[in-house]
């Protein structure tokens, strides 16, 4: 079980979607992650949304012309995603055992995105396994992009992994750090409360 499921009980899909819908109605930009990803790979690229939740990022990328696949453990989140975009491929799977072949999909993604706080909310000591599995789903030269809340303003519990530990997991999986940003607006990382890391295979 992930720390997310322990926190939410796997029943927060509708509430999570409603929170972002309210933000969008108030004029807030809720597509920063998709815009960031679109700046990394061209339209038509294959994108795996690992920990896709209610599908906000993936649906936007699909609208922009990307070939997307979404995977999440939380069925309540996936139910919202399937309702919002029934024509897109959504899969329920634990990232610790993620195997594209078992889902009948190719392991040749141009980009894997773990937006939000996927890695900080994994079950402790599973992070290296998840990095290895996601790295294996990338084509040579593909990119793994992950977001990290590093303080209580960005994460409801202390993160289970530091950025240095994450970098080590990536290095052991054959990935190289490309860059790190202070958020999805691609501002230079300043050691603050949120980070976005880009690694290459």
Buried (B, 14 or more C-beta within 10 A) or exposed (E): EBBBBEEBEBEBBBEBBEEBEEEEEEEEEBBBBBBBBBEBBEEEBBBBBBBBBBBBBBBBBBEBEBBBBBBBBBEBBBBBBBEBBEEBBBBBBBBBEBEBEEBEBEBEBBBBBBBBBBBBBBBEEBBBBBBBBBBBBBBEEBBBBBBBBBEEEBBEBEBBBEBEBBBBBBEEBBBEBEBBBBBBEBEEBEEEBBBBBBBBB
